């Protein structure tokens, strides 16, 4: 059996740029990441299918569209679900640059005014300003110590979906006339119980190993049982170590200085505006 070469193959999309990762490739399970050039990844422009995928609301909500686009545009990331979240913004910036170029418009509403303006942001500069400090996974806690990992994209997506669901239920409870005050209070207690369980589940998944009495435990059953029974002070140390590093890898906001006229309307002398990679900014109209 012979396999013919597509005569159009030389016209297929090629890598537009190469990018590094804030994680430096750490925290990926074995086989989930293969670098193309030492510590760099090839980044391809989005296809028409990718652009349509990123505009599908349901797929955006559950993270599926982002995963599919990363698989398409950064094939070196073999399992994007296991990608540490601290790499996400850098990857999305790289895909955006590879597809549309390095400049991106962001829409900003000037605080205390009704003025809406468009700012042109250089994504290369935004990427250079990302905090690439290595994630510190060591947590000492009295007689035990922990090795923790940054949140994965799957963790983040699951947490967001379940949090969104609980927030939706809270809104329904507040708005309903079918429950009295006592019944609503019971519902709120139930919801907050679920939220606590979400926090604990996320903490369990973030712990890779526990060391105690010279022994390192990696068994998930033992670790989860320990988390269910550890004291609040120990849990707080783990939470603080995760919280203090939550901005690693994130795009920093830009500082905007309003005009004299805007300041006279009540705008502050300066303010920070987030650079969001959401759909309103990410795509460029081809019309």
Beta strands, then each sheet from edge to edge (+ up, - down):
strand 1: 15-19
strand 2: 41-44
strand 3: 103-109
strand 4: 116-122
strand 5: 138-141
strand 6: 144-148
strand 7: 207-212
strand 8: 215-217
strand 9: 254-256
strand 10: 271-273
sheet 1: 1+ 2-
sheet 2: 3+ 4-
sheet 3: 5+ 6- 7+ 8-
sheet 4: 9+ 10-
end
